[in-house]
Amino acid sequence: MMKTSASFRLYSLGPDNALIGPGPERGQRRMLKLNASAAFLWKAVEGREFDEGELARLLESEYGIDPGSARHDAGQICDAWRNAGLIE
């Protein structure tokens, strides 16, 4: 199980979405731009435990994609979030 980091908050900046949280140096902030599907998933699981399978099901239901593509996309999103330090 994974959980989104409470240090990052999602903001809508016009048509764009970004996570803003602590940067590498004290007093700095870090901004990470999210595409629409990643922002949708973040909103759906923010602050609670989830797994890759749940993200895949959310992608299937919201975007009507096939289960194989949804699992692949969910895996890529989890990897990107993990590498960026966005999930615990």
Number of C-alpha atoms within 10 A of each C-alpha: 8 14 15 21 16 13 12 20 15 18 15 12 9 6 7 12 19 19 18 16 18 13 11 9 8 7 7 9 12 13 16 13 16 17 11 12 15 20 18 16 18 18 13 14 17 17 12 12 13 15 14 20 14 16 23 24 18 19 23 17 12 12 11 11 14 13 15 11 13 22 20 12 18 23 17 13 18 18 14 13 17 14 10 10 13 18 19 12
